[in-house]
């Protein structure tokens, strides 16, 4: 599948491409370098396209037997997602997670890479481009915070809630149906605090910092979630779909529920029993 050396090569490719294709354009994009996809706030920039192209080419050279699935490629041809469950090694790329933030000069963006084998996530990378540090995770080998020239630190989530009312991550605006959006907003005020960073990379990293109790999303895009979900699971957290299914990267519908403990997940499932 993936050797330690393979993973290090992937990480170094991401770091190099981030420097050359993403950081060089940060806060210097012209209006014609930014476009929209599904809506006014679903952005794509020349940096997204260039970074995905560069990573795809270099990943293919490093791992010629791997299928490469990039977010921008999926936007052009969604049928490529049909291969996630049937293929052996797949590398899933989100070249800039948090593109809206990036395009608007905000530093809360990152790169997400997940590797799957026969539909199951086996490796994940959550890379902070601005600070050049990352969280990496491998199935059966834990989740680690890594900073160059420092010893890696293993991440283990506490079972203790941040607050009895819980602190979470989600946005009502991710719910497509207007009635669901209203119900999500009403549910939101039950908790001690709810945040949304418009960047799954940093939302998962915030949860892995042990300051957030749960994370939910009604948009289970594999490029947004596969890496972060494996990181949470390997750190001791619980993940499932709201309807009880196990999460798999090939899932396209339903709500992801992530919690630091089974008790937290059960509470969230109960609170959102109205959905679906």
TORLUM-668678 format. One record per residue (C-alpha): residue number from 1; x, y negated, z. Coordinates in steps of 0.5 Angstrom, whole numbers. Last residue first. Example, Ala and Ser with C-alpha at 12.3 -4.5 7.8 and 13.67 -1.06 7.14 Angstrom:
BEGIN
{2; {27; 2; 14}}
{1; {25; 9; 16}}
***
This chain:
BEGIN
{276; {-66; -27; 13}}
{275; {-65; -31; 19}}
{274; {-70; -32; 25}}
{273; {-66; -27; 29}}
{272; {-61; -32; 29}}
{271; {-60; -33; 37}}
{270; {-61; -25; 38}}
{269; {-55; -24; 33}}
{268; {-51; -30; 37}}
{267; {-52; -27; 44}}
{266; {-50; -20; 41}}
{265; {-44; -23; 38}}
{264; {-42; -26; 45}}
{263; {-43; -20; 49}}
{262; {-39; -16; 44}}
{261; {-33; -20; 45}}
{260; {-29; -26; 42}}
{259; {-35; -27; 37}}
{258; {-36; -27; 29}}
{257; {-42; -26; 26}}
{256; {-42; -26; 18}}
{255; {-49; -28; 15}}
{254; {-52; -24; 9}}
{253; {-50; -23; 1}}
{252; {-44; -22; -3}}
{251; {-41; -16; 1}}
{250; {-35; -14; -3}}
{249; {-30; -16; 3}}
{248; {-33; -11; 8}}
{247; {-37; -13; 14}}
{246; {-40; -7; 18}}
{245; {-48; -8; 17}}
{244; {-52; -10; 23}}
{243; {-57; -15; 20}}
{242; {-53; -21; 22}}
{241; {-46; -18; 19}}
{240; {-41; -15; 24}}
{239; {-34; -18; 27}}
{238; {-32; -17; 34}}
{237; {-25; -20; 37}}
{236; {-19; -16; 39}}
{235; {-14; -20; 36}}
{234; {-14; -15; 30}}
{233; {-21; -16; 29}}
{232; {-20; -24; 29}}
{231; {-14; -23; 24}}
{230; {-18; -18; 20}}
{229; {-24; -23; 20}}
{228; {-19; -29; 18}}
{227; {-16; -26; 12}}
{226; {-23; -23; 9}}
{225; {-27; -30; 10}}
{224; {-26; -35; 5}}
{223; {-23; -31; -1}}
{222; {-29; -26; 1}}
{221; {-34; -31; 0}}
{220; {-39; -29; 6}}
{219; {-43; -35; 5}}
{218; {-48; -35; 11}}
{217; {-43; -36; 16}}
{216; {-42; -35; 23}}
{215; {-36; -37; 28}}
{214; {-36; -35; 36}}
{213; {-33; -37; 42}}
{212; {-28; -42; 41}}
{211; {-22; -45; 45}}
{210; {-18; -38; 44}}
{209; {-13; -41; 39}}
{208; {-15; -35; 34}}
{207; {-22; -39; 34}}
{206; {-18; -45; 32}}
{205; {-14; -41; 27}}
{204; {-21; -38; 24}}
{203; {-24; -45; 23}}
{202; {-17; -48; 20}}
{201; {-17; -43; 15}}
{200; {-25; -43; 14}}
{199; {-24; -51; 12}}
{198; {-30; -55; 12}}
{197; {-28; -57; 19}}
{196; {-35; -55; 23}}
{195; {-36; -56; 30}}
{194; {-41; -53; 35}}
{193; {-41; -55; 43}}
{192; {-44; -53; 49}}
{191; {-49; -49; 45}}
{190; {-57; -49; 44}}
{189; {-56; -55; 40}}
{188; {-54; -51; 34}}
{187; {-61; -47; 34}}
{186; {-65; -53; 32}}
{185; {-60; -55; 26}}
{184; {-60; -47; 24}}
{183; {-68; -48; 24}}
{182; {-67; -54; 20}}
{181; {-62; -51; 15}}
{180; {-67; -44; 15}}
{179; {-73; -49; 13}}
{178; {-69; -52; 7}}
{177; {-66; -46; 4}}
{176; {-59; -46; 2}}
{175; {-56; -45; 9}}
{174; {-48; -48; 9}}
{173; {-51; -55; 11}}
{172; {-53; -52; 18}}
{171; {-45; -52; 19}}
{170; {-42; -47; 24}}
{169; {-36; -46; 29}}
{168; {-38; -44; 36}}
{167; {-37; -46; 44}}
{166; {-41; -42; 48}}
{165; {-47; -44; 53}}
{164; {-43; -41; 59}}
{163; {-37; -44; 57}}
{162; {-30; -42; 54}}
{161; {-33; -35; 54}}
{160; {-28; -30; 57}}
{159; {-26; -24; 53}}
{158; {-19; -27; 52}}
{157; {-17; -26; 45}}
{156; {-10; -23; 43}}
{155; {-5; -27; 39}}
{154; {2; -24; 38}}
{153; {8; -29; 38}}
{152; {13; -29; 33}}
{151; {20; -32; 35}}
{150; {22; -38; 32}}
{149; {26; -41; 26}}
{148; {20; -41; 22}}
{147; {13; -41; 25}}
{146; {9; -35; 26}}
{145; {3; -33; 30}}
{144; {1; -26; 30}}
{143; {-5; -21; 29}}
{142; {-4; -14; 31}}
{141; {-1; -8; 27}}
{140; {-7; -3; 26}}
{139; {-9; -7; 20}}
{138; {-4; -13; 18}}
{137; {-5; -20; 21}}
{136; {-1; -26; 19}}
{135; {-2; -33; 22}}
{134; {2; -39; 19}}
{133; {7; -45; 20}}
{132; {9; -50; 15}}
{131; {6; -56; 18}}
{130; {2; -59; 12}}
{129; {1; -52; 8}}
{128; {-2; -49; 14}}
{127; {-2; -41; 12}}
{126; {-8; -36; 14}}
{125; {-5; -30; 11}}
{124; {-9; -23; 11}}
{123; {-7; -16; 11}}
{122; {-11; -9; 10}}
{121; {-18; -11; 8}}
{120; {-22; -5; 6}}
{119; {-25; -5; -1}}
{118; {-20; 1; -3}}
{117; {-14; -3; -1}}
{116; {-15; -10; 1}}
{115; {-10; -16; 1}}
{114; {-12; -22; 3}}
{113; {-9; -29; 2}}
{112; {-12; -36; 5}}
{111; {-8; -42; 4}}
{110; {-9; -49; 8}}
{109; {-13; -55; 9}}
{108; {-14; -60; 15}}
{107; {-10; -65; 13}}
{106; {-15; -70; 10}}
{105; {-13; -74; 4}}
{104; {-20; -74; 1}}
{103; {-18; -68; -4}}
{102; {-15; -64; 1}}
{101; {-21; -65; 6}}
{100; {-26; -63; 0}}
{99; {-21; -57; -2}}
{98; {-22; -54; 5}}
{97; {-18; -47; 3}}
{96; {-13; -49; -3}}
{95; {-11; -43; -7}}
{94; {-16; -38; -4}}
{93; {-13; -32; -7}}
{92; {-15; -24; -6}}
{91; {-10; -19; -7}}
{90; {-13; -12; -9}}
{89; {-9; -5; -8}}
{88; {-14; 1; -10}}
{87; {-20; -2; -14}}
{86; {-27; 1; -13}}
{85; {-29; -4; -7}}
{84; {-27; -10; -10}}
{83; {-28; -9; -17}}
{82; {-35; -12; -17}}
{81; {-32; -18; -15}}
{80; {-29; -19; -22}}
{79; {-36; -20; -25}}
{78; {-36; -27; -22}}
{77; {-33; -30; -28}}
{76; {-31; -37; -28}}
{75; {-32; -39; -21}}
{74; {-29; -32; -20}}
{73; {-22; -34; -23}}
{72; {-22; -41; -19}}
{71; {-23; -36; -12}}
{70; {-17; -32; -15}}
{69; {-17; -24; -15}}
{68; {-11; -21; -17}}
{67; {-11; -13; -18}}
{66; {-5; -10; -16}}
{65; {0; -5; -20}}
{64; {5; -11; -22}}
{63; {6; -13; -14}}
{62; {12; -18; -15}}
{61; {11; -20; -22}}
{60; {3; -20; -21}}
{59; {4; -24; -15}}
{58; {8; -29; -18}}
{57; {3; -30; -24}}
{56; {-3; -30; -19}}
{55; {1; -35; -14}}
{54; {3; -40; -20}}
{53; {-4; -40; -23}}
{52; {-8; -41; -16}}
{51; {-3; -46; -15}}
{50; {-4; -50; -21}}
{49; {-12; -49; -21}}
{48; {-13; -51; -14}}
{47; {-8; -57; -15}}
{46; {-12; -60; -21}}
{45; {-17; -60; -16}}
{44; {-24; -57; -15}}
{43; {-29; -59; -11}}
{42; {-36; -57; -8}}
{41; {-39; -63; -5}}
{40; {-43; -66; -11}}
{39; {-45; -59; -13}}
{38; {-43; -52; -16}}
{37; {-37; -54; -19}}
{36; {-34; -61; -18}}
{35; {-28; -64; -21}}
{34; {-22; -68; -18}}
{33; {-16; -70; -23}}
{32; {-19; -75; -26}}
{31; {-20; -79; -20}}
{30; {-13; -79; -19}}
{29; {-10; -75; -14}}
{28; {-4; -78; -10}}
{27; {-6; -76; -3}}
{26; {-3; -69; -3}}
{25; {0; -68; -10}}
{24; {7; -66; -8}}
{23; {4; -62; -2}}
{22; {0; -57; -7}}
{21; {4; -55; -13}}
{20; {11; -55; -11}}
{19; {11; -54; -3}}
{18; {5; -50; -3}}
{17; {8; -45; -9}}
{16; {14; -44; -5}}
{15; {10; -43; 2}}
{14; {5; -38; -2}}
{13; {11; -34; -5}}
{12; {15; -34; 1}}
{11; {9; -30; 4}}
{10; {8; -26; -1}}
{9; {15; -23; -1}}
{8; {15; -22; 6}}
{7; {9; -18; 6}}
{6; {12; -14; 0}}
{5; {18; -13; 5}}
{4; {14; -10; 11}}
{3; {11; -5; 6}}
{2; {4; -6; 3}}
{1; {0; 0; 0}}
***
